[in-house]
Amino acid sequence: MDSFYLIFSAMFFLVCQISGKSTIVPFNKNYYIAWGGDHVTILDQGTQVQIRIDQRSGGGFTSKHAYGSGYFRMSLKTPKNSKGITTSFYLSSPALKNQGFNHDELDFEFLGNNGPPYILNTNVFAQDSGHREQQFKLWFDPTSDFHEYELLWNQIQIVFFVDKVPIRVFKNHKKNGARYPTLPMDVKTSLWNGTSWLGPVDWNKGPFLANYRGFEINGCPYEKSNPNECYSSNYEWNAPKNWKLDPTQEKVYQNVRNKYLIYDYCKSKLANNFVECQFVE
Ligand SMILES: *[C@@H]1O[C@H](CO)[C@@H](O)[C@H](O)[C@H]1NC(C)=O
């Protein structure tokens, strides 16, 4: 009986692996609506969430737990004709950003536009106020289809992926005196008025809708009693194969950066403020 059960489980596992289907995790399992409640709608039995922004409010949702390491991914579709509006998917430590210190954050921010080019801003905060921005011109229209955006975060590197393509790598150069995100972070999304950096919104072009899908989280829930537990190599995302890109990833990474990277803080006058810029290949 035991061995039958074992074999059966093993086969079931194999079938799941082969079919590549993971169980669909409903929104409520890992997330809650953090603000703009009447502008956030849960759809399709909890498998999709739509955030709306108008002149009254935007909205956002947040993970129920904070995490200390992991893979964090989300599929999303950004609003059309949304110049001035920011759509985001990010990790953030609870301390307030405008305190300007002791704040960690990893950002995907989509700069609303009325047509191409569609710009994706990425940023890294490491117990400070960020400014480690890299921007990419997207090679597709993020407003017309869902695309997957993912962060890998371990204590060796942070990798930003777009549809599995690594677009940015932030290595831990702590031993050289650089900063690195180590605080527990929540997983967050938001749709907000970005007029202060993107220019005014034409509110007549609405409704402005951002759709999100894919609410599973593969991360280490942070436990205050033993934070180092999140650095264990028992977690797949901390294991040596996730310490650097493999040769195939390295190739697509270089290709994307050659073609689509349009702003890099390490190539700006800010570079001298950041130790890690000395090590960027
Ligand atoms: C959007 O932000 C701008 C700049 O911060 C502000 O002047 C404007 O009133 C905001 N609009 C709405 C509808 O919140």
The ligand as a Tripos MOL2 file, in Angstrom:
@<TRIPOS>MOLECULE
LIG
   14    14     1     0     0
SMALL
NO_CHARGES

@<TRIPOS>ATOM
      1 C1         -2.0100   63.9190  -10.3630 C.3       1 LIG1
      2 O1         -0.7390   64.3730   -9.8880 O.3       1 LIG1
      3 C2         -0.4890   65.7320  -10.1570 C.3       1 LIG1
      4 C3          0.9470   66.0260   -9.7610 C.3       1 LIG1
      5 O2          1.2870   65.5020   -8.5460 O.3       1 LIG1
      6 C4         -1.5060   66.5960   -9.4360 C.3       1 LIG1
      7 O3         -1.2530   67.9690   -9.7050 O.3       1 LIG1
      8 C5         -2.9010   66.2140   -9.9060 C.3       1 LIG1
      9 O4         -3.8600   66.9290   -9.1920 O.3       1 LIG1
     10 C6         -3.1260   64.7230   -9.7320 C.3       1 LIG1
     11 N1         -4.4110   64.3900  -10.3240 N.am      1 LIG1
     12 C7         -5.2690   63.6100   -9.7440 C.2       1 LIG1
     13 C8         -6.5670   63.4530  -10.3970 C.3       1 LIG1
     14 O5         -5.0120   63.0220   -8.6940 O.2       1 LIG1
@<TRIPOS>BOND
     1     1     2 1
     2     1    10 1
     3     2     3 1
     4     3     4 1
     5     3     6 1
     6     4     5 1
     7     6     7 1
     8     6     8 1
     9     8     9 1
    10     8    10 1
    11    10    11 1
    12    11    12 1
    13    12    13 1
    14    12    14 2
@<TRIPOS>SUBSTRUCTURE
     1 LIG1         1 GROUP 0 **** ****
